[in-house]
Amino acid sequence: MSRNAIHGWLLLLPALALLALFTHWPIFGTIWDSFHGTAKRGKPAPFVGLENYQVMLADEVFWKSLWNNLWFALGTIPASIVLALVMALWVNSAMRGRTWLRMAFFTPTVLPMIAVANIWLFFFTPQYGLLEQFTSLFGVAGRNWLGSESTALGCMMVVAVWKEAGFFMIFYLAALQSIPPSLAEAAAVEGAPRGWYLRRIVLPLLMPTTLFVMVNAVINAFRMVDHIVVMTRGGPNNATSLLLFHIYQVGFSFWDTGYAAALTVVLLVILAAVAIGQFVFLDRKVHYQ
């Protein structure tokens, strides 16, 4: 091994050590724990094999949480990505006050999730909330938005999109500013419509950013738990229980660490499969030439 290679590996060693300690080791530890029961006082956790996964197959709350999470992902991922792209195109144009507009779009991202949840609780409060005050102007009957099974999950989707769209906008804005202005000038000289330039030039060049944003959006959709705890605690009747919230309840409310580890393994497999699928199927569109 050459001296430069040794020097390079030494530079990578601190990052590799932290990655192995705080990412790879916990993953292997979680997989191992998923084959064990919960440790009792003074006794180690017994080996139970696939029992935790068999319990999972019969767990109605798990299937309800998984189904909720799929709907949550389908509702938030496209909406947040499209909204982020629209906001980035808007604030990237030559307009007065765009700095303030960028700050307004990005502000929800820097707010703590607990603070965001409490803000939206004020919006959804029955009778006194801002949403109720607005709908009452049009004669719409009041309702408990977070207390109804038909609307609670939709309210959670709105909060997630509001929180994440500004974060994704920053990546799109950086990508838009890296596109050479000469491409727009050449399209204008050729008489290409603005929509054609956006569809045929801008969007393909943004595909690497879109792939990055999609991977992060999927991860965020399956790791959302903060505002669920504050706003609904999974209710009503598990209508807003997502996979990570169910893991949190099993692990820290019921203290069934073995079953919680098995649920975590399933969540990791889902995220890994979706991420690999995104890289495989979007590879040709990402490497646009």
C-alpha positions as CSV (number, residue, x, y, z in Angstrom):
1,M,0.0,0.0,0.0
2,S,1.4,3.4,-1.0
3,R,2.1,6.2,1.4
4,N,-0.7,8.3,-0.1
5,A,-3.2,5.5,0.4
6,I,-2.2,5.0,4.0
7,H,-2.5,8.8,4.6
8,G,-5.9,8.7,3.0
9,W,-7.1,5.8,5.2
10,L,-5.8,7.6,8.3
11,L,-7.8,10.7,7.4
12,L,-10.9,8.5,7.0
13,L,-10.3,6.6,10.2
14,P,-12.1,9.0,12.7
15,A,-15.2,9.2,10.5
16,L,-15.2,5.4,9.9
17,A,-14.8,4.7,13.6
18,L,-17.8,7.0,14.5
19,L,-19.9,5.5,11.7
20,A,-19.2,2.0,12.9
21,L,-19.7,2.9,16.5
22,F,-23.0,4.8,16.2
23,T,-24.5,3.3,13.0
24,H,-23.3,-0.2,12.1
25,W,-22.9,-1.6,15.6
26,P,-26.4,-0.5,16.7
27,I,-27.9,-2.1,13.6
28,F,-26.2,-5.4,14.3
29,G,-27.1,-5.1,18.0
30,T,-30.8,-4.5,17.1
31,I,-30.9,-7.5,14.7
32,W,-29.4,-9.7,17.5
33,D,-31.9,-8.3,20.1
34,S,-34.8,-9.1,17.8
35,F,-34.2,-12.8,18.3
36,H,-34.4,-12.4,22.1
37,G,-37.1,-11.6,24.6
38,T,-37.1,-8.9,27.2
39,A,-34.6,-9.2,30.0
40,K,-36.1,-9.7,33.5
41,R,-34.6,-8.4,36.7
42,G,-31.4,-10.3,37.3
43,K,-31.9,-12.5,34.3
44,P,-30.5,-12.1,30.7
45,A,-32.8,-11.8,27.7
46,P,-33.8,-15.4,26.6
47,F,-33.3,-16.5,23.0
48,V,-36.8,-16.8,21.4
49,G,-35.8,-17.2,17.7
50,L,-38.5,-15.9,15.3
51,E,-41.1,-15.6,18.0
52,N,-41.1,-11.8,17.9
53,Y,-41.7,-11.8,14.1
54,Q,-44.5,-14.3,14.6
55,V,-46.1,-12.0,17.1
56,M,-45.7,-9.1,14.6
57,L,-47.7,-11.0,12.0
58,A,-50.6,-11.2,14.4
59,D,-50.3,-7.7,15.7
60,E,-53.2,-5.6,14.4
61,V,-51.7,-2.4,15.7
62,F,-48.5,-3.1,13.7
63,W,-50.5,-3.6,10.4
64,K,-52.6,-0.5,11.2
65,S,-49.4,1.6,11.8
66,L,-47.8,0.2,8.6
67,W,-50.8,1.0,6.6
68,N,-51.0,4.5,8.1
69,N,-47.3,5.1,7.4
70,L,-47.7,4.1,3.7
71,W,-50.6,6.5,3.3
72,F,-48.6,9.1,5.2
73,A,-45.6,8.6,2.8
74,L,-47.8,8.8,-0.3
75,G,-49.5,12.0,1.0
76,T,-46.4,13.8,2.1
77,I,-43.5,12.9,-0.2
78,P,-44.9,14.1,-3.5
79,A,-46.6,17.1,-2.0
80,S,-43.4,18.3,-0.1
81,I,-41.2,17.7,-3.2
82,V,-43.5,19.5,-5.6
83,L,-44.1,22.4,-3.2
84,A,-40.3,22.7,-2.6
85,L,-39.6,22.8,-6.3
86,V,-42.3,25.4,-6.9
87,M,-41.0,27.6,-4.0
88,A,-37.4,27.2,-5.3
89,L,-38.4,28.3,-8.8
90,W,-40.3,31.3,-7.3
91,V,-37.5,32.6,-5.1
92,N,-34.9,31.9,-7.7
93,S,-36.5,34.4,-10.1
94,A,-35.6,38.1,-10.2
95,M,-38.1,39.7,-7.9
96,R,-38.1,42.2,-5.1
97,G,-38.1,40.9,-1.6
98,R,-37.0,37.4,-2.5
99,T,-34.6,37.3,0.4
100,W,-37.5,37.8,2.8
101,L,-39.5,35.2,0.9
102,R,-36.8,32.7,1.1
103,M,-36.5,33.3,4.9
104,A,-40.3,32.9,5.3
105,F,-40.2,29.6,3.4
106,F,-37.3,28.2,5.4
107,T,-38.4,29.4,8.8
108,P,-40.6,26.2,9.6
109,T,-37.5,24.1,9.0
110,V,-35.5,25.6,11.8
111,L,-38.4,25.4,14.3
112,P,-38.2,22.5,16.8
113,M,-40.8,19.8,16.0
114,I,-42.4,20.1,19.4
115,A,-42.9,23.8,18.8
116,V,-44.4,23.1,15.4
117,A,-46.8,20.6,16.9
118,N,-48.0,23.1,19.5
119,I,-48.5,25.8,16.8
120,W,-50.6,23.5,14.8
121,L,-52.5,22.3,17.9
122,F,-53.7,25.9,18.1
123,F,-54.9,25.7,14.5
124,F,-56.8,22.5,14.9
125,T,-58.4,23.2,18.4
126,P,-62.1,22.5,18.2
127,Q,-64.4,25.6,18.4
128,Y,-61.5,28.1,19.2
129,G,-58.8,27.1,16.7
130,L,-57.9,29.3,13.7
131,L,-59.2,26.7,11.3
132,E,-62.5,26.6,13.0
133,Q,-62.7,30.4,13.0
134,F,-62.0,30.4,9.3
135,T,-64.5,27.7,8.3
136,S,-67.2,29.2,10.4
137,L,-67.2,32.3,8.2
138,F,-68.5,30.1,5.4
139,G,-71.1,28.4,7.6
140,V,-69.2,25.1,7.8
141,A,-70.1,23.1,10.9
142,G,-67.3,22.7,13.4
143,R,-65.5,19.4,14.0
144,N,-62.7,17.9,16.0
145,W,-60.1,17.6,13.3
146,L,-57.6,15.7,15.4
147,G,-60.3,13.6,17.2
148,S,-61.9,12.2,14.0
149,E,-60.4,9.1,12.4
150,S,-61.3,10.4,8.9
151,T,-59.3,13.7,9.3
152,A,-56.6,13.1,11.9
153,L,-54.0,11.5,9.6
154,G,-54.6,14.2,7.0
155,C,-53.9,16.9,9.6
156,M,-50.6,15.1,10.4
157,M,-49.7,15.2,6.7
158,V,-50.3,18.9,6.4
159,V,-48.0,19.5,9.4
160,A,-45.3,17.4,7.9
161,V,-45.4,19.0,4.5
162,W,-45.4,22.5,6.0
163,K,-42.3,21.6,8.1
164,E,-40.3,19.8,5.3
165,A,-41.0,21.7,2.1
166,G,-38.8,24.6,3.1
167,F,-35.9,22.3,3.9
168,F,-36.1,20.6,0.5
169,M,-36.4,24.0,-1.2
170,I,-32.9,24.9,-0.1
171,F,-31.4,22.0,-2.1
172,Y,-33.5,22.8,-5.2
173,L,-32.5,26.4,-4.9
174,A,-28.8,25.5,-4.8
175,A,-29.2,23.2,-7.8
176,L,-31.1,25.9,-9.8
177,Q,-28.3,28.4,-9.2
178,S,-25.7,25.9,-10.4
179,I,-27.4,25.7,-13.9
180,P,-25.4,27.8,-16.4
181,P,-27.4,30.9,-17.5
182,S,-26.2,30.2,-21.0
183,L,-28.7,27.4,-21.3
184,A,-31.6,29.7,-20.7
185,E,-30.2,32.3,-23.1
186,A,-29.7,29.6,-25.8
187,A,-33.3,28.4,-25.3
188,A,-34.6,32.0,-25.6
189,V,-32.6,32.6,-28.8
190,E,-34.1,29.4,-30.3
191,G,-37.6,30.6,-29.3
192,A,-38.3,27.8,-27.0
193,P,-41.3,28.4,-24.7
194,R,-40.6,28.7,-21.0
195,G,-42.5,25.6,-20.2
196,W,-40.4,23.6,-22.7
197,Y,-37.2,24.9,-21.2
198,L,-38.4,23.9,-17.7
199,R,-39.5,20.5,-18.7
200,R,-36.7,19.5,-21.1
201,I,-33.7,21.3,-19.5
202,V,-34.3,22.3,-15.9
203,L,-36.1,19.3,-14.6
204,P,-33.6,16.7,-16.0
205,L,-30.7,18.7,-14.6
206,L,-32.4,18.7,-11.2
207,M,-32.8,14.9,-11.2
208,P,-29.7,14.2,-8.9
209,T,-31.1,16.7,-6.4
210,T,-34.6,15.1,-6.8
211,L,-33.1,11.7,-6.0
212,F,-31.4,13.1,-2.9
213,V,-34.5,14.8,-1.8
214,M,-36.7,11.7,-2.4
215,V,-34.4,9.5,-0.3
216,N,-34.5,12.0,2.6
217,A,-38.3,12.5,2.2
218,V,-38.9,8.7,2.5
219,I,-36.7,8.5,5.6
220,N,-38.5,11.5,7.1
221,A,-41.9,9.9,6.4
222,F,-41.0,6.8,8.3
223,R,-39.2,8.4,11.2
224,M,-41.9,10.9,12.0
225,V,-42.8,10.6,15.7
226,D,-42.4,14.0,17.5
227,H,-45.6,15.7,16.4
228,I,-47.6,12.4,16.7
229,V,-46.6,12.2,20.4
230,V,-47.6,15.8,21.1
231,M,-50.7,16.1,19.0
232,T,-52.5,12.8,19.0
233,R,-50.5,10.1,20.7
234,G,-51.5,7.8,17.8
235,G,-55.2,8.3,18.3
236,P,-58.1,8.2,17.8
237,N,-58.2,4.5,17.6
238,N,-54.7,4.2,16.2
239,A,-55.7,6.4,13.2
240,T,-52.4,8.3,13.4
241,S,-50.2,5.6,14.8
242,L,-47.1,5.4,12.5
243,L,-44.5,2.7,12.5
244,L,-41.9,4.6,14.6
245,F,-44.5,5.7,17.1
246,H,-45.6,2.1,17.5
247,I,-41.9,1.1,18.1
248,Y,-41.7,3.9,20.7
249,Q,-44.8,2.7,22.5
250,V,-43.7,-1.0,22.5
251,G,-40.2,-0.2,23.6
252,F,-40.7,2.6,26.2
253,S,-44.4,2.3,27.3
254,F,-44.7,-1.5,27.3
255,W,-41.0,-2.1,27.8
256,D,-40.9,-5.1,25.3
257,T,-37.4,-4.5,24.0
258,G,-37.2,-7.7,22.0
259,Y,-40.4,-7.0,20.0
260,A,-39.4,-3.3,19.6
261,A,-36.1,-4.5,18.1
262,A,-38.0,-6.8,15.7
263,L,-40.2,-3.9,14.6
264,T,-37.1,-1.7,14.1
265,V,-35.5,-4.4,11.9
266,V,-38.6,-4.4,9.7
267,L,-38.5,-0.6,9.5
268,L,-34.8,-0.7,8.5
269,V,-35.6,-3.3,5.8
270,I,-38.4,-1.1,4.4
271,L,-36.2,2.0,4.2
272,A,-33.3,0.1,2.7
273,A,-35.5,-1.5,0.0
274,V,-37.1,1.8,-0.9
275,A,-33.7,3.6,-1.1
276,I,-32.1,0.9,-3.2
277,G,-35.2,0.9,-5.5
278,Q,-34.9,4.6,-5.9
279,F,-31.2,4.4,-6.9
280,V,-31.8,1.5,-9.3
281,F,-34.9,2.7,-11.1
282,L,-33.9,6.4,-11.3
283,D,-30.3,5.8,-12.2
284,R,-30.7,6.5,-15.9
285,K,-32.7,9.7,-15.3
286,V,-30.3,11.0,-12.7
287,H,-27.2,10.7,-15.0
288,Y,-28.7,13.0,-17.6
289,Q,-26.4,13.8,-20.5
